[in-house]
Amino acid sequence: MGWARRHGIESWESRNASIINQTYRFGDVPFASMTDPPLTTIREPFQKMGHEAAEMLFKIIHGKRLSEKHRVLPVELVIRESTAPPLKRRNKDR
C-alpha cells in the first residue's frame, strides 16, 4: 500500500484500484483487518481441509483406492475497505 502511494497509484482513497491480501497463499489472517485500510482477503476452510486430508490419508494407509485425488472446497471472499467498487463499463458497444 505504501509502495502504491509512493508511485502515484491511486487506490482505495479514490476507489479506482483494489488490493487483495494473498499473504501466506490465501487466508483471512488476523492482521488483514488491522491494516490501513483493512485488506480484502480470501478465507479458506482450514478445518475442513485438514479433515478431508486425514480422511484421504487413512484410506491410503488401509490400502483403499481414492475415488478422487483432488478435492475442491469452497472459499469465501472477505471484502474490506481495500476493495473498490467495480468500474462502470465505458465501451458502449458491449
NORHU-V403358 format. One record per backbone hydrogen bond with DSSP energy under -0.5 kcal/mol. NH is the residue of the N-H (numbers start at 1). CO is the residue of the C=O. E is the energy in kcal/mol with one decimal. If there is no record, write none. Layout:
NH;CO;E
NH;CO;E
This chain:
5;1;-2.0
6;2;-2.6
7;3;-1.6
8;5;-1.5
9;4;-2.9
10;8;-0.7
14;11;-0.9
15;11;-1.6
16;11;-1.2
19;82;-2.4
21;40;-3.1
25;22;-0.8
26;24;-0.6
27;42;-2.2
29;27;-1.9
32;29;-1.7
33;30;-1.3
34;31;-1.3
35;31;-0.7
37;35;-0.5
39;32;-3.1
40;19;-1.0
41;78;-1.9
43;41;-0.5
43;76;-3.4
46;44;-1.8
49;45;-2.5
50;46;-2.4
51;47;-2.2
52;48;-2.7
53;49;-2.4
54;50;-2.5
55;51;-2.3
56;52;-2.2
57;53;-2.4
58;54;-2.5
59;55;-1.7
60;56;-2.0
61;57;-2.7
62;58;-2.0
63;60;-1.7
64;59;-2.9
73;71;-0.6
76;43;-2.3
78;41;-2.9
78;76;-0.6
79;77;-0.9
82;38;-1.4
83;80;-1.4
84;82;-0.5
92;90;-0.8
94;91;-1.1
